[in-house]
Amino acid sequence: MSSLGIGDDTTVVAYDDAGGVIAARLVWMLRALGRRAALLDGGLGAWRGPLETNPAEPTPATFTPSPWPRARIAELEDITAGAGIVIDARNADRFDGRHQLPTDPQAGHIPGAVNVPCRQNLSPDGRLRPIAEIRAAFANARVEDATTVISYCGSGVTACHNLLTLEQAGLGLGRLYVGGWSEYAADPRRHAELG
């Protein structure tokens, strides 16, 4: 972070060309560490200003490391113990096992998880859907309070978009299962649900 010019007092605005579903990981990590960070709503597609092609080398800054706050992270033991509502941020075809990426150790999802695909948080223009629609989508997944949520995806990236969306909708702070499907499904003795 220091070498990128991100210091203790820096506010980071992150974006990507996917409506923020990838950049959300950086924002979530910074916020979990108590830093100021936000997503650019709509990502690169919403930016109306000029774009740089040769940005200047950033000036190093002082970024003080701190440990990950346990309250924001879920471990495999939390998942298997049923310590919350587990939501899967992957697309429905991966969740139900119809599509398996070469990187997926198994097809399907963690037993008992509900599917809330993170890309459905976005309108067709790539901006965040209205809060009422977001709250309704999470309510359909039995989520009314994010403090009970453990969010995962394939590798802990897009799951952060669901966590930031829950926060933006005023539902509170959930936890990230960083290992995601990659960790859970790596052991063939762990049951994977289909459908």
Secondary structure, DSSP 8 states (H G I E B T S, - for coil): -GGGT--TT-EEEE--SSTTTTTHHHHHHHHHTT-EEEE-TTGGGG--S---SS---------------GGGEE-HHHHHTT-SEEEE-S-HHHHTTS---TT-SSSSB-TT-EE--GGGGB-TTSSB--HHHHHHHHHHTT-S-GGGEEEE-SSSSTHHHHHHHHHHTT----EEETTHHHHHTTSTTS--B--
